[in-house]
Amino acid sequence: MVNEKWRRQKEYIRAKLSEEKAGSIFRQRKIDVEPVFGFLKANSRFTRFSVRGKSKVENEMGIALMAVNLRIYTANKDQTTKKMERN
């Protein structure tokens, strides 16, 4: 026994994802977003907010994401410096 509504929804989603534009957006989303939050949780041990209120949470999240961006920036800068030293 198959739920007909579920089957139609699954066909609809499969058709949408088979379109080039939607598929590329979905693939890019998997690459871009999730590793940052995984990094925050695993390496930075950022699993909870220590403040209350939307504006304070936005500030704390901004600081956490800024730390991730600085880490990526310094890693890229170190790689660029090493490449320039070789040449």
C-alpha positions as CSV (number, residue, x, y, z in Angstrom):
1,M,0.0,0.0,0.0
2,V,1.5,3.3,-1.2
3,N,0.5,6.7,0.0
4,E,-0.6,8.4,-3.3
5,K,0.1,11.9,-2.0
6,W,3.6,11.0,-0.9
7,R,4.3,9.4,-4.3
8,R,3.1,12.5,-6.2
9,Q,5.2,14.7,-4.0
10,K,8.3,12.6,-4.5
11,E,7.8,12.7,-8.3
12,Y,7.4,16.4,-8.2
13,I,10.6,16.9,-6.2
14,R,12.5,14.5,-8.4
15,A,11.3,16.5,-11.5
16,K,12.3,19.8,-9.9
17,L,15.8,18.6,-9.0
18,S,16.3,17.2,-12.4
19,E,16.1,20.7,-13.9
20,E,19.5,22.2,-14.4
21,K,19.0,25.4,-12.5
22,A,17.4,23.8,-9.4
23,G,20.0,21.0,-9.4
24,S,22.9,23.5,-9.5
25,I,21.4,25.5,-6.6
26,F,20.9,22.4,-4.5
27,R,24.4,21.1,-5.2
28,Q,25.9,24.5,-4.3
29,R,23.9,24.6,-1.1
30,K,25.3,21.3,0.0
31,I,28.8,22.5,-0.5
32,D,28.5,26.0,0.9
33,V,26.4,26.1,4.0
34,E,26.7,22.9,6.0
35,P,30.5,22.7,6.5
36,V,30.5,26.0,8.3
37,F,28.0,25.0,10.9
38,G,29.7,21.6,11.2
39,F,33.0,23.3,11.8
40,L,31.4,25.6,14.4
41,K,30.0,22.6,16.3
42,A,32.9,20.3,16.0
43,N,36.0,22.4,16.2
44,S,34.9,25.6,17.9
45,R,32.5,23.7,20.2
46,F,29.8,26.3,19.4
47,T,26.6,24.4,20.1
48,R,24.6,26.9,22.1
49,F,24.1,30.6,22.4
50,S,25.1,32.1,25.7
51,V,22.7,35.1,25.4
52,R,19.0,35.7,25.0
53,G,17.2,38.0,22.6
54,K,17.3,38.1,18.8
55,S,19.8,41.0,18.5
56,K,22.2,39.5,21.0
57,V,22.0,36.1,19.3
58,E,22.7,37.8,15.9
59,N,25.7,39.5,17.4
60,E,27.1,36.3,18.9
61,M,26.5,34.3,15.7
62,G,28.2,37.1,13.7
63,I,31.3,36.9,16.0
64,A,31.4,33.1,15.6
65,L,31.1,33.3,11.8
66,M,33.7,36.0,11.7
67,A,36.1,33.7,13.6
68,V,35.5,31.0,11.0
69,N,36.1,33.5,8.2
70,L,39.3,34.7,9.8
71,R,40.5,31.2,10.1
72,I,39.8,30.5,6.4
73,Y,41.4,33.8,5.4
74,T,44.6,33.1,7.3
75,A,44.8,29.5,5.9
76,N,44.4,30.9,2.3
77,K,46.9,33.6,3.0
78,D,49.5,31.1,4.2
79,Q,49.0,29.0,1.1
80,T,49.4,32.0,-1.2
81,T,52.6,33.1,0.7
82,K,54.1,29.6,0.3
83,K,53.3,29.5,-3.4
84,M,55.0,32.9,-3.9
85,E,58.1,31.8,-2.0
86,R,58.5,28.8,-4.3
87,N,58.5,31.0,-7.4
